Amino acid sequence: DIYEAGGIAAFSVDLLIYPLDTLKTRLQAERNVKLNRGLFRGLYQGVGSVIVATLPASGAFFTTYEHSTRLLTTAAPSVPTPFIHAGSSALAESISCAIICPAEVIKQNAQVAPKAESSFLHIVRALPSPFALFKGYTALVSRNLPQVALQFPLFEFLRERSHLTTKPRGNRKDGEGPLALGEVFLRSGGSGAVAAATASLVTQPVDVVKTRVMLTATTSTSPISLAGVEVVGKIWKEEGWRSFWRGGALRMVWMGVGGGLYLGCYESAKVWLGEEKEVEGL
């Protein structure tokens, strides 16, 4: 039930903040790509790929994470728990990225295309080969792994500093008083927003590279493994280091709002579902 709530929360947040993602992609694109459309027109172009990929990617992440954590804990009981969690999350995120990468390629190319050329079929037909759907996978993993590694420890730290517990009422200690879902949402959401925005700032340069690589999927036949290196060199030589921070403010807002809403909803759902199960057991 918690995983379903998490998936629904992620899906709802993706739809809500999708226009910010579109604007960020357009700001990060090369100048000749930007001329293909107005900055604020068709802000939901490519949203269909997100609808298709969000739930299975989220499900794959949580399933892989839980199973690998249990397996590693049993196979290597002497390994410190943080290392087990780090390894499990890295494996889970790598698998999740493999599912989301084709959707990201289609989405980002649709976001910068003229409206008449932004459909799913038009983008797919423009790809030189099926392998182009995985253009930018390495950059996607290179961005997401440090993003997750920084965001969640920071979230837990900030949440603990707020003296927040997400135990349901029946499991709380005497004298703690009832737990308000609104308080859980606000404190978890606030901690999640700060953590996500901070992590997005650190990983911003890699996000720019990922965007540029994926936008070459319909025009370039360069090997996937070399594309990221080529893009880094081109940006540095032709545009300067400041271009690696293009769209950074929008991405911080997008990630902050998304991370806050998602983690706020997720932690609130954990409390609410815990209370529901307790009532059912009476």
Salt bridges, closest charged atoms under 4 A:
ASP21 OD1 - LYS24 NZ 3.93
ASP21 OD2 - LYS107 NZ 2.59
GLU30 OE1 - LYS234 NZ 3.14
GLU66 OE1 - ARG70 NH1 3.94
GLU104 OE2 - LYS107 NZ 2.76
GLU104 OE1 - LYS210 NZ 3.03
GLU156 OE1 - ARG159 NH2 2.72
GLU176 OE1 - ARG172 NE 3.66
GLU183 OE2 - ARG187 NH2 3.18
ASP207 OD2 - LYS24 NZ 3.03
ASP207 OD1 - ARG143 NH1 2.61
ASP207 OD2 - ARG251 NE 3.63
GLU239 OE1 - ARG212 NH2 2.94
GLU239 OE1 - ARG246 NH2 3.34
GLU267 OE1 - ARG159 NH1 2.96
GLU267 OE1 - LYS270 NZ 3.39
GLU275 OE2 - ARG169 NH1 2.93
